Amino acid sequence: MSITVIGAGLAGCEAAWALASFDIPVRLYEMKPERFSPAHSSQDFAELVCSNSLRSDSLKSAVGILKQELRVLGSLILEAADNTSVPAGKALAVDRIEFSKYVTRKIESCPKISVVRRELYEVPKDSDELVIVATGPLTSDGLTENIVEALGGSGLHFYDAIAPIVYADSLDMDVLFRASRYEEGEGDYLNAPMNQDLYEKFVSEIRNSDKVEPHAFEKIPHFEGCLPIEELAVRGMDTLAFGPMKPVGLVDPKSGERPHAVVQLRAENSDRTLYNLVGFQTKMTHPEQERVFRMIPGLERAVFARLGSIHRNTYINAPALLDDFSRAITFPNIFFAGQITGVEGYVESTASGLAVGLMCALISRGIAPPALPVESAIGGLLKHTRDVPKKKYEPMNVNFGMIKSDVGKSRKSRKEEIAAIAISAVQNWKTELENLWTKTAS
């Protein structure tokens, strides 16, 4: 019997790939190109919208540990990222077009995965059919209503903003300097230095710019980790200089000094023909974006390949609505994976899809999956979607606070030790999964 996966984003593709790795037939539904969300434009799978960065690849960061755990588990998304990476200092960034093409080719050529390019308006509720819903933060209105009805609960919504992209040949390279924080030699980021006077004028213009006003039903708080640039600007004159425009670890070679503030630009593709304004998610109107962002040194004549825009993020109250295996309490045949469960970020969505796919594979054969190790980043992340919060349930990026550890906080090598324990725990979990599967098959 085949398993249905709805949505060919990061989580959906990862879940489908995990199922196929256990030789389980998969029907993968994707609504593109029949219909596109407000933020998507490519027909390819796993399309990256907000940024081309999968963040730090260092094992001293929680997301870096999570990436290595995913590599241990055979992640398709990490394989694609590693094969389409572009320079980004200590971060793992990708050529987003080649990345999506890579994932699409692998999925479409897999003999165990049948791709159905059609929009679904209802989640199959037949108890004999296992379904993984991985429709992401831009789930269509009709399907969202059906999901809420099936769960017997209420959906939650908030909005993220995506950052602009500029063409490299429109930038003034005599003004910008290339460097990564604290690193010697040529770095992977272009940096636009600002003195205090220009910085304060820039912040004032952001504050006073025209914004795209949401409808009444859209006025919901943004995710704290992905705030629009104007939301940060109104919090105080120095907020941006201590946030996305912080100059620490950077020295302008022309002056030999650290600037008051810096705008960083990161390559969007391997040819470095496109650059993303790092941390500049925005809901300013398009004319205002062009006017204000051309105040940035080196961007006076910038040509924008994409301007920022807002998009809806939909997620469910997972701790109240899902069981330990990410199944709906009301319909145990329906699994949920990815950002719709309240994990935030590309890597986190990937991890959720992979974990749910592996658990679903075993459950389809009547095997109770072993619990994910809480000493790991992936285990801690999934635990976040199970623990009832003291306040309102909100999306979360992976962090060290999620990883259970007995390593002393005073130890200099604490993060490296946590990483070693986490990766070993995931390797053991994978071995246990494979042993359970082998015993059942025999």
DRENDO-1510 file (C-alpha; in Angstrom, 1 decimal, always signed):
<recs>
REC; n; res; u; v; w
REC; 1; MET; +0.0; +0.0; +0.0 .
REC; 2; SER; +1.4; +3.4; -1.0 .
REC; 3; ILE; +1.6; +6.4; +1.4 .
REC; 4; THR; +0.4; +9.9; +0.4 .
REC; 5; VAL; +2.5; +12.9; +0.9 .
REC; 6; ILE; +0.9; +16.3; +0.3 .
REC; 7; GLY; +3.3; +19.1; -0.6 .
REC; 8; ALA; +6.7; +18.9; -2.4 .
REC; 9; GLY; +8.5; +21.5; -0.3 .
REC; 10; LEU; +11.5; +20.7; +2.0 .
REC; 11; ALA; +9.5; +18.6; +4.5 .
REC; 12; GLY; +7.4; +16.8; +1.9 .
REC; 13; CYS; +10.3; +15.9; -0.4 .
REC; 14; GLU; +12.3; +14.7; +2.7 .
REC; 15; ALA; +9.4; +12.6; +4.0 .
REC; 16; ALA; +8.8; +11.1; +0.5 .
REC; 17; TRP; +12.5; +10.3; +0.2 .
REC; 18; ALA; +12.6; +8.7; +3.6 .
REC; 19; LEU; +9.7; +6.4; +2.8 .
REC; 20; ALA; +11.2; +5.5; -0.5 .
REC; 21; SER; +14.4; +4.6; +1.2 .
REC; 22; PHE; +12.4; +1.8; +3.0 .
REC; 23; ASP; +11.1; +0.7; -0.4 .
REC; 24; ILE; +7.6; +2.0; +0.3 .
REC; 25; PRO; +5.6; +3.4; -2.6 .
REC; 26; VAL; +4.8; +7.1; -2.3 .
REC; 27; ARG; +2.2; +9.4; -4.0 .
REC; 28; LEU; +3.6; +12.9; -3.7 .
REC; 29; TYR; +1.0; +15.6; -4.5 .
REC; 30; GLU; +2.2; +19.1; -5.5 .
REC; 31; MET; -0.1; +21.9; -6.6 .
REC; 32; LYS; +2.4; +23.7; -8.8 .
REC; 33; PRO; +2.2; +24.6; -11.7 .
REC; 34; GLU; -1.6; +24.2; -11.5 .
REC; 35; ARG; -1.5; +26.8; -8.8 .
REC; 36; PHE; +1.2; +28.9; -7.1 .
REC; 37; SER; +1.3; +30.4; -3.7 .
REC; 38; PRO; +1.8; +34.2; -3.4 .
REC; 39; ALA; +5.5; +33.7; -2.7 .
REC; 40; HIS; +6.4; +30.9; -5.1 .
REC; 41; SER; +7.2; +31.1; -8.8 .
REC; 42; SER; +9.2; +28.0; -9.8 .
REC; 43; GLN; +7.7; +24.7; -10.9 .
REC; 44; ASP; +10.5; +22.9; -9.2 .
REC; 45; PHE; +10.3; +21.3; -5.7 .
REC; 46; ALA; +11.8; +22.5; -2.5 .
REC; 47; GLU; +11.7; +26.1; -3.7 .
REC; 48; LEU; +13.5; +28.5; -1.3 .
REC; 49; VAL; +11.6; +31.7; -0.7 .
REC; 50; CYS; +13.0; +33.8; +2.2 .
REC; 51; SER; +16.7; +33.3; +1.8 .
REC; 52; ASN; +19.3; +31.0; +0.2 .
REC; 53; SER; +21.1; +30.3; +3.4 .
REC; 54; LEU; +20.6; +27.2; +5.6 .
REC; 55; ARG; +22.6; +29.1; +8.3 .
REC; 56; SER; +25.7; +28.0; +10.2 .
REC; 57; ASP; +27.4; +24.7; +9.3 .
REC; 58; SER; +29.5; +24.9; +12.4 .
REC; 59; LEU; +29.1; +22.2; +15.1 .
REC; 60; LYS; +29.3; +25.0; +17.6 .
REC; 61; SER; +25.8; +26.0; +16.6 .
REC; 62; ALA; +22.6; +24.1; +17.2 .
REC; 63; VAL; +21.6; +24.3; +13.5 .
REC; 64; GLY; +25.0; +23.0; +12.5 .
REC; 65; ILE; +24.6; +20.0; +14.7 .
REC; 66; LEU; +21.1; +19.5; +13.2 .
REC; 67; LYS; +22.6; +19.5; +9.7 .
REC; 68; GLN; +25.1; +16.9; +10.6 .
REC; 69; GLU; +22.4; +14.7; +12.2 .
REC; 70; LEU; +20.4; +15.0; +9.0 .
REC; 71; ARG; +23.5; +13.9; +6.9 .
REC; 72; VAL; +23.8; +10.8; +9.2 .
REC; 73; LEU; +20.1; +10.0; +8.5 .
REC; 74; GLY; +20.6; +10.3; +4.7 .
REC; 75; SER; +18.8; +13.6; +4.1 .
REC; 76; LEU; +18.0; +14.4; +0.5 .
REC; 77; ILE; +17.8; +18.1; +1.2 .
REC; 78; LEU; +21.3; +18.2; +2.8 .
REC; 79; GLU; +22.7; +16.2; -0.1 .
REC; 80; ALA; +21.2; +18.7; -2.5 .
REC; 81; ALA; +22.5; +21.7; -0.4 .
REC; 82; ASP; +26.0; +20.2; -0.2 .
REC; 83; ASN; +26.1; +19.7; -3.9 .
REC; 84; THR; +24.8; +23.2; -4.8 .
REC; 85; SER; +26.5; +25.3; -2.2 .
REC; 86; VAL; +27.8; +28.8; -2.7 .
REC; 87; PRO; +30.5; +30.6; -0.6 .
REC; 88; ALA; +29.0; +32.1; +2.6 .
REC; 89; GLY; +31.6; +32.0; +5.3 .
REC; 90; LYS; +30.7; +29.6; +8.0 .
REC; 91; ALA; +27.2; +29.3; +6.7 .
REC; 92; LEU; +25.8; +26.7; +4.3 .
REC; 93; ALA; +24.1; +28.7; +1.5 .
REC; 94; VAL; +23.0; +27.4; -1.9 .
REC; 95; ASP; +22.4; +28.4; -5.5 .
REC; 96; ARG; +18.6; +28.3; -4.9 .
REC; 97; ILE; +17.7; +27.5; -8.6 .
REC; 98; GLU; +20.2; +24.6; -8.8 .
REC; 99; PHE; +19.2; +23.4; -5.4 .
REC; 100; SER; +15.5; +23.1; -6.3 .
REC; 101; LYS; +16.4; +21.5; -9.7 .
REC; 102; TYR; +18.6; +18.9; -7.9 .
REC; 103; VAL; +15.8; +17.9; -5.5 .
REC; 104; THR; +13.3; +17.8; -8.3 .
REC; 105; ARG; +15.4; +15.5; -10.4 .
REC; 106; LYS; +16.0; +13.1; -7.5 .
REC; 107; ILE; +12.4; +12.9; -6.6 .
REC; 108; GLU; +11.0; +12.6; -10.2 .
REC; 109; SER; +13.6; +9.9; -11.0 .
REC; 110; CYS; +12.9; +7.8; -7.9 .
REC; 111; PRO; +11.0; +4.6; -9.0 .
REC; 112; LYS; +9.2; +4.5; -5.7 .
REC; 113; ILE; +7.8; +8.0; -5.9 .
REC; 114; SER; +4.8; +8.9; -8.1 .
REC; 115; VAL; +4.4; +12.6; -8.5 .
REC; 116; VAL; +0.9; +14.0; -8.9 .
REC; 117; ARG; +0.8; +17.7; -9.9 .
REC; 118; ARG; -2.6; +18.6; -8.7 .
REC; 119; GLU; -4.0; +20.7; -5.9 .
REC; 120; LEU; -5.8; +18.8; -3.1 .
REC; 121; TYR; -8.6; +20.5; -1.3 .
REC; 122; GLU; -9.2; +17.8; +1.3 .
REC; 123; VAL; -6.9; +15.6; +3.4 .
REC; 124; PRO; -7.8; +11.9; +2.8 .
REC; 125; LYS; -9.3; +10.6; +6.1 .
REC; 126; ASP; -9.7; +6.9; +5.2 .
REC; 127; SER; -8.2; +5.2; +8.2 .
REC; 128; ASP; -6.6; +2.6; +5.9 .
REC; 129; GLU; -4.5; +5.2; +4.1 .
REC; 130; LEU; -1.6; +6.9; +5.7 .
REC; 131; VAL; -1.1; +10.5; +4.8 .
REC; 132; ILE; +1.7; +13.1; +5.6 .
REC; 133; VAL; +0.6; +16.7; +5.3 .
REC; 134; ALA; +3.6; +18.9; +4.6 .
REC; 135; THR; +2.0; +21.8; +2.9 .
REC; 136; GLY; +4.1; +24.4; +4.6 .
REC; 137; PRO; +3.5; +27.9; +5.8 .
REC; 138; LEU; +1.6; +28.9; +2.7 .
REC; 139; THR; -1.1; +26.2; +2.8 .
REC; 140; SER; -4.0; +27.2; +0.6 .
REC; 141; ASP; -7.1; +28.6; +2.3 .
REC; 142; GLY; -9.4; +25.7; +1.2 .
REC; 143; LEU; -7.0; +23.0; +2.5 .
REC; 144; THR; -6.3; +25.0; +5.7 .
REC; 145; GLU; -10.0; +25.0; +6.5 .
REC; 146; ASN; -10.2; +21.3; +5.8 .
REC; 147; ILE; -7.2; +20.6; +8.1 .
REC; 148; VAL; -8.7; +22.7; +10.9 .
REC; 149; GLU; -11.9; +20.8; +10.6 .
REC; 150; ALA; -10.2; +17.5; +10.6 .
REC; 151; LEU; -8.1; +18.4; +13.7 .
REC; 152; GLY; -11.1; +19.7; +15.6 .
REC; 153; GLY; -9.0; +22.7; +16.6 .
REC; 154; SER; -8.1; +26.2; +15.3 .
REC; 155; GLY; -5.4; +27.2; +12.9 .
REC; 156; LEU; -2.9; +29.9; +13.8 .
REC; 157; HIS; -1.6; +32.5; +11.3 .
REC; 158; PHE; +1.2; +35.1; +11.2 .
REC; 159; TYR; +3.2; +36.8; +8.4 .
REC; 160; ASP; +6.8; +36.7; +7.5 .
REC; 161; ALA; +8.6; +39.1; +5.1 .
REC; 162; ILE; +11.1; +38.2; +2.5 .
REC; 163; ALA; +14.3; +40.2; +1.6 .
REC; 164; PRO; +15.2; +41.9; -1.6 .
REC; 165; ILE; +17.8; +40.6; -4.1 .
REC; 166; VAL; +20.0; +42.9; -6.2 .
REC; 167; TYR; +22.0; +42.3; -9.4 .
REC; 168; ALA; +25.8; +42.2; -8.7 .
REC; 169; ASP; +26.7; +44.3; -11.7 .
REC; 170; SER; +24.6; +47.1; -10.5 .
REC; 171; LEU; +26.6; +47.5; -7.3 .
REC; 172; ASP; +29.5; +49.8; -6.7 .
REC; 173; MET; +32.3; +47.5; -5.8 .
REC; 174; ASP; +34.6; +50.5; -5.1 .
REC; 175; VAL; +32.5; +51.3; -2.1 .
REC; 176; LEU; +31.6; +47.8; -0.8 .
REC; 177; PHE; +34.3; +45.6; +0.7 .
REC; 178; ARG; +34.4; +41.8; +0.9 .
REC; 179; ALA; +34.7; +40.2; +4.3 .
REC; 180; SER; +33.2; +37.7; +6.7 .
REC; 181; ARG; +33.1; +38.5; +10.4 .
REC; 182; TYR; +36.3; +37.9; +12.3 .
REC; 183; GLU; +37.9; +36.1; +9.3 .
REC; 184; GLU; +41.2; +37.2; +7.7 .
REC; 185; GLY; +41.5; +37.6; +4.0 .
REC; 186; GLU; +38.7; +37.9; +1.4 .
REC; 187; GLY; +35.4; +36.9; +2.9 .
REC; 188; ASP; +32.1; +35.6; +1.4 .
REC; 189; TYR; +30.0; +38.7; +2.1 .
REC; 190; LEU; +29.8; +42.1; +0.5 .
REC; 191; ASN; +29.7; +44.8; +3.2 .
REC; 192; ALA; +28.3; +48.3; +2.9 .
REC; 193; PRO; +29.7; +50.5; +5.7 .
REC; 194; MET; +27.7; +53.4; +7.2 .
REC; 195; ASN; +28.9; +56.2; +9.5 .
REC; 196; GLN; +26.6; +57.3; +12.3 .
REC; 197; ASP; +25.0; +60.2; +10.5 .
REC; 198; LEU; +24.0; +58.1; +7.4 .
REC; 199; TYR; +22.9; +55.3; +9.6 .
REC; 200; GLU; +20.5; +57.5; +11.6 .
REC; 201; LYS; +19.1; +59.0; +8.4 .
REC; 202; PHE; +18.6; +55.5; +7.0 .
REC; 203; VAL; +16.8; +54.3; +10.1 .
REC; 204; SER; +14.5; +57.4; +10.0 .
REC; 205; GLU; +13.6; +56.8; +6.4 .
REC; 206; ILE; +12.8; +53.2; +7.1 .
REC; 207; ARG; +10.5; +54.3; +10.0 .
REC; 208; ASN; +8.8; +56.9; +7.8 .
REC; 209; SER; +8.5; +54.8; +4.7 .
REC; 210; ASP; +5.1; +53.7; +3.3 .
REC; 211; LYS; +4.2; +50.1; +4.2 .
REC; 212; VAL; +1.9; +47.5; +2.7 .
REC; 213; GLU; -1.0; +47.7; +5.2 .
REC; 214; PRO; -2.4; +44.3; +6.2 .
REC; 215; HIS; -6.1; +43.6; +6.4 .
REC; 216; ALA; -7.7; +43.5; +9.8 .
REC; 217; PHE; -7.5; +39.7; +9.9 .
REC; 218; GLU; -3.8; +39.9; +9.0 .
REC; 219; LYS; -2.7; +42.0; +12.0 .
REC; 220; ILE; -1.0; +39.2; +13.9 .
REC; 221; PRO; +2.5; +39.3; +15.5 .
REC; 222; HIS; +5.5; +38.4; +13.4 .
REC; 223; PHE; +7.8; +35.5; +14.3 .
REC; 224; GLU; +10.5; +37.2; +16.5 .
REC; 225; GLY; +13.3; +35.5; +14.6 .
REC; 226; CYS; +12.3; +36.9; +11.2 .
REC; 227; LEU; +11.1; +40.4; +11.9 .
REC; 228; PRO; +10.7; +42.9; +9.1 .
REC; 229; ILE; +13.4; +45.5; +9.0 .
REC; 230; GLU; +10.9; +48.3; +9.8 .
REC; 231; GLU; +9.6; +46.4; +12.9 .
REC; 232; LEU; +13.2; +46.5; +14.3 .
REC; 233; ALA; +13.7; +50.2; +13.3 .
REC; 234; VAL; +10.8; +51.4; +15.4 .
REC; 235; ARG; +12.1; +49.6; +18.5 .
REC; 236; GLY; +15.0; +52.1; +18.8 .
REC; 237; MET; +17.6; +54.0; +16.9 .
REC; 238; ASP; +20.3; +51.5; +17.8 .
REC; 239; THR; +18.3; +48.3; +17.3 .
REC; 240; LEU; +19.5; +47.7; +13.8 .
REC; 241; ALA; +23.1; +48.4; +14.6 .
REC; 242; PHE; +22.9; +45.7; +17.3 .
REC; 243; GLY; +20.9; +43.4; +14.9 .
REC; 244; PRO; +21.2; +42.7; +11.2 .
REC; 245; MET; +23.5; +45.8; +10.7 .
REC; 246; LYS; +25.9; +45.0; +13.5 .
REC; 247; PRO; +29.5; +45.9; +12.5 .
REC; 248; VAL; +31.3; +43.6; +15.0 .
REC; 249; GLY; +34.1; +41.5; +13.5 .
REC; 250; LEU; +34.3; +43.8; +10.4 .
REC; 251; VAL; +36.9; +46.4; +9.5 .
REC; 252; ASP; +36.6; +48.6; +6.5 .
REC; 253; PRO; +39.9; +48.3; +4.6 .
REC; 254; LYS; +39.6; +51.8; +3.3 .
REC; 255; SER; +39.5; +53.5; +6.7 .
REC; 256; GLY; +41.1; +50.7; +8.7 .
REC; 257; GLU; +38.3; +51.1; +11.3 .
REC; 258; ARG; +35.1; +49.4; +12.2 .
REC; 259; PRO; +32.1; +51.2; +10.7 .
REC; 260; HIS; +29.2; +52.4; +12.8 .
REC; 261; ALA; +26.9; +50.0; +11.0 .
REC; 262; VAL; +27.1; +47.6; +8.1 .
REC; 263; VAL; +24.6; +46.1; +5.6 .
REC; 264; GLN; +25.8; +42.7; +4.5 .
REC; 265; LEU; +25.0; +41.1; +1.1 .
REC; 266; ARG; +25.2; +37.4; +0.5 .
REC; 267; ALA; +25.6; +35.7; -2.9 .
REC; 268; GLU; +22.4; +34.1; -4.1 .
REC; 269; ASN; +24.0; +31.9; -6.7 .
REC; 270; SER; +27.3; +30.2; -7.5 .
REC; 271; ASP; +28.1; +32.8; -10.2 .
REC; 272; ARG; +27.7; +35.6; -7.7 .
REC; 273; THR; +25.5; +37.5; -10.1 .
REC; 274; LEU; +22.8; +38.0; -7.5 .
REC; 275; TYR; +23.0; +39.2; -3.9 .
REC; 276; ASN; +20.6; +39.1; -1.0 .
REC; 277; LEU; +20.3; +41.9; +1.6 .
REC; 278; VAL; +20.9; +39.9; +4.7 .
REC; 279; GLY; +18.3; +40.3; +7.4 .
REC; 280; PHE; +16.4; +42.9; +5.4 .
REC; 281; GLN; +13.0; +41.2; +5.3 .
REC; 282; THR; +10.5; +43.9; +4.7 .
REC; 283; LYS; +6.9; +44.9; +4.1 .
REC; 284; MET; +7.7; +48.4; +2.7 .
REC; 285; THR; +6.0; +49.2; -0.6 .
REC; 286; HIS; +8.1; +48.4; -3.6 .
REC; 287; PRO; +8.8; +52.1; -4.6 .
REC; 288; GLU; +9.8; +52.8; -1.0 .
REC; 289; GLN; +12.2; +49.8; -1.0 .
REC; 290; GLU; +14.0; +51.1; -4.1 .
REC; 291; ARG; +14.2; +54.6; -2.6 .
REC; 292; VAL; +15.3; +53.7; +0.9 .
REC; 293; PHE; +17.7; +50.9; +0.1 .
REC; 294; ARG; +19.5; +53.0; -2.5 .
REC; 295; MET; +20.7; +55.1; +0.5 .
REC; 296; ILE; +23.0; +52.1; +1.3 .
REC; 297; PRO; +26.6; +52.9; +0.2 .
REC; 298; GLY; +27.3; +51.0; -3.0 .
REC; 299; LEU; +23.6; +50.5; -3.8 .
REC; 300; GLU; +22.9; +53.9; -5.1 .
REC; 301; ARG; +22.3; +52.5; -8.6 .
REC; 302; ALA; +21.2; +49.0; -7.5 .
REC; 303; VAL; +18.9; +47.1; -9.8 .
REC; 304; PHE; +16.5; +44.8; -7.9 .
REC; 305; ALA; +16.0; +41.3; -9.2 .
REC; 306; ARG; +13.3; +40.8; -6.4 .
REC; 307; LEU; +11.8; +43.2; -4.0 .
REC; 308; GLY; +10.6; +42.2; -0.6 .
REC; 309; SER; +7.0; +41.2; +0.2 .
REC; 310; ILE; +5.0; +39.7; +3.0 .
REC; 311; HIS; +3.5; +36.2; +3.0 .
REC; 312; ARG; +1.3; +34.3; +5.3 .
REC; 313; ASN; +2.6; +31.6; +7.6 .
REC; 314; THR; +0.1; +29.0; +8.7 .
REC; 315; TYR; +0.8; +26.5; +11.5 .
REC; 316; ILE; -1.2; +24.3; +13.8 .
REC; 317; ASN; -1.3; +24.1; +17.6 .
REC; 318; ALA; +0.8; +20.9; +17.4 .
REC; 319; PRO; +1.2; +20.2; +21.2 .
REC; 320; ALA; -2.6; +20.0; +21.6 .
REC; 321; LEU; -3.4; +18.4; +18.3 .
REC; 322; LEU; -0.7; +15.8; +17.5 .
REC; 323; ASP; +0.6; +12.7; +19.2 .
REC; 324; ASP; +4.2; +11.7; +19.8 .
REC; 325; PHE; +4.6; +10.5; +16.2 .
REC; 326; SER; +3.2; +13.7; +14.7 .
REC; 327; ARG; -0.2; +12.1; +14.0 .
REC; 328; ALA; -3.5; +13.9; +14.4 .
REC; 329; ILE; -5.2; +12.8; +17.6 .
REC; 330; THR; -8.5; +13.0; +15.8 .
REC; 331; PHE; -7.3; +11.0; +12.7 .
REC; 332; PRO; -4.3; +8.8; +13.6 .
REC; 333; ASN; -3.7; +8.0; +9.9 .
REC; 334; ILE; -2.8; +11.7; +9.2 .
REC; 335; PHE; +0.7; +12.8; +10.0 .
REC; 336; PHE; +1.9; +16.4; +9.9 .
REC; 337; ALA; +5.5; +17.5; +9.0 .
REC; 338; GLY; +7.4; +20.7; +8.5 .
REC; 339; GLN; +6.6; +24.3; +9.2 .
REC; 340; ILE; +2.9; +23.7; +9.5 .
REC; 341; THR; +3.8; +21.9; +12.9 .
REC; 342; GLY; +5.5; +25.0; +14.3 .
REC; 343; VAL; +9.2; +24.4; +13.4 .
REC; 344; GLU; +10.8; +27.5; +11.9 .
REC; 345; GLY; +13.5; +27.5; +9.3 .
REC; 346; TYR; +14.6; +25.5; +6.3 .
REC; 347; VAL; +16.8; +23.0; +8.2 .
REC; 348; GLU; +14.2; +22.5; +10.9 .
REC; 349; SER; +11.4; +21.9; +8.3 .
REC; 350; THR; +13.7; +19.4; +6.6 .
REC; 351; ALA; +14.4; +17.6; +9.9 .
REC; 352; SER; +10.7; +17.4; +10.7 .
REC; 353; GLY; +9.9; +15.9; +7.3 .
REC; 354; LEU; +12.7; +13.3; +7.6 .
REC; 355; ALA; +11.7; +12.3; +11.2 .
REC; 356; VAL; +8.1; +12.0; +10.3 .
REC; 357; GLY; +8.8; +10.1; +7.1 .
REC; 358; LEU; +11.0; +7.6; +9.0 .
REC; 359; MET; +8.4; +7.1; +11.8 .
REC; 360; CYS; +5.6; +6.8; +9.3 .
REC; 361; ALA; +7.6; +4.1; +7.4 .
REC; 362; LEU; +7.8; +1.9; +10.5 .
REC; 363; ILE; +4.2; +2.5; +11.6 .
REC; 364; SER; +3.0; +1.5; +8.1 .
REC; 365; ARG; +4.4; -2.0; +8.9 .
REC; 366; GLY; +3.0; -2.1; +12.4 .
REC; 367; ILE; +6.3; -1.2; +14.2 .
REC; 368; ALA; +6.3; +1.3; +17.0 .
REC; 369; PRO; +9.2; +3.7; +16.2 .
REC; 370; PRO; +11.7; +4.3; +19.0 .
REC; 371; ALA; +11.6; +7.8; +20.5 .
REC; 372; LEU; +14.0; +10.3; +19.0 .
REC; 373; PRO; +16.9; +10.9; +21.4 .
REC; 374; VAL; +16.4; +14.1; +23.4 .
REC; 375; GLU; +20.2; +14.5; +23.5 .
REC; 376; SER; +20.0; +15.3; +19.8 .
REC; 377; ALA; +19.0; +18.5; +18.0 .
REC; 378; ILE; +16.4; +16.7; +15.9 .
REC; 379; GLY; +14.9; +15.1; +19.1 .
REC; 380; GLY; +14.8; +18.4; +20.9 .
REC; 381; LEU; +13.2; +20.1; +17.9 .
REC; 382; LEU; +10.5; +17.5; +17.6 .
REC; 383; LYS; +10.0; +17.7; +21.4 .
REC; 384; HIS; +9.2; +21.4; +21.0 .
REC; 385; THR; +6.2; +20.4; +18.9 .
REC; 386; ARG; +4.9; +18.1; +21.6 .
REC; 387; ASP; +5.5; +20.1; +24.8 .
REC; 388; VAL; +2.5; +22.3; +25.8 .
REC; 389; PRO; +3.9; +25.8; +26.3 .
REC; 390; LYS; +3.3; +28.0; +29.3 .
REC; 391; LYS; +2.1; +30.7; +26.9 .
REC; 392; LYS; +0.9; +30.7; +23.3 .
REC; 393; TYR; +2.5; +28.1; +21.1 .
REC; 394; GLU; +4.8; +29.7; +18.6 .
REC; 395; PRO; +7.2; +28.6; +15.9 .
REC; 396; MET; +10.8; +28.0; +17.0 .
REC; 397; ASN; +14.2; +27.6; +15.4 .
REC; 398; VAL; +16.5; +24.8; +16.8 .
REC; 399; ASN; +18.7; +26.0; +19.7 .
REC; 400; PHE; +20.9; +24.6; +22.4 .
REC; 401; GLY; +18.1; +25.0; +24.9 .
REC; 402; MET; +16.2; +22.2; +23.1 .
REC; 403; ILE; +19.0; +19.7; +23.4 .
REC; 404; LYS; +19.1; +17.8; +26.7 .
REC; 405; SER; +22.7; +17.8; +28.1 .
REC; 406; ASP; +24.6; +17.0; +31.2 .
REC; 407; VAL; +27.7; +18.7; +29.9 .
REC; 408; GLY; +28.8; +21.4; +32.4 .
REC; 409; LYS; +28.1; +24.9; +31.2 .
REC; 410; SER; +31.6; +26.1; +32.3 .
REC; 411; ARG; +33.4; +23.7; +30.0 .
REC; 412; LYS; +35.2; +25.4; +27.1 .
REC; 413; SER; +34.5; +22.5; +24.8 .
REC; 414; ARG; +30.8; +22.2; +25.9 .
REC; 415; LYS; +29.3; +22.8; +22.5 .
REC; 416; GLU; +31.7; +20.3; +20.8 .
REC; 417; GLU; +30.9; +17.7; +23.4 .
REC; 418; ILE; +27.1; +18.2; +23.0 .
REC; 419; ALA; +27.6; +17.9; +19.2 .
REC; 420; ALA; +29.5; +14.6; +19.6 .
REC; 421; ILE; +26.8; +13.2; +21.9 .
REC; 422; ALA; +24.0; +14.3; +19.7 .
REC; 423; ILE; +25.4; +12.9; +16.5 .
REC; 424; SER; +26.2; +9.6; +18.2 .
REC; 425; ALA; +22.7; +9.4; +19.6 .
REC; 426; VAL; +21.2; +9.9; +16.1 .
REC; 427; GLN; +23.5; +7.3; +14.6 .
REC; 428; ASN; +22.3; +4.8; +17.3 .
REC; 429; TRP; +18.7; +5.8; +16.6 .
REC; 430; LYS; +19.2; +5.1; +12.9 .
REC; 431; THR; +20.7; +1.7; +13.6 .
REC; 432; GLU; +17.8; +0.8; +15.9 .
REC; 433; LEU; +15.3; +1.8; +13.2 .
REC; 434; GLU; +17.1; -0.3; +10.6 .
REC; 435; ASN; +17.3; -3.3; +12.9 .
REC; 436; LEU; +13.6; -3.1; +13.7 .
REC; 437; TRP; +12.8; -2.9; +10.0 .
REC; 438; THR; +15.0; -5.8; +9.1 .
REC; 439; LYS; +13.5; -8.0; +11.8 .
REC; 440; THR; +10.0; -7.3; +10.5 .
REC; 441; ALA; +11.0; -7.9; +6.9 .
REC; 442; SER; +12.5; -11.2; +7.8 .
</recs>
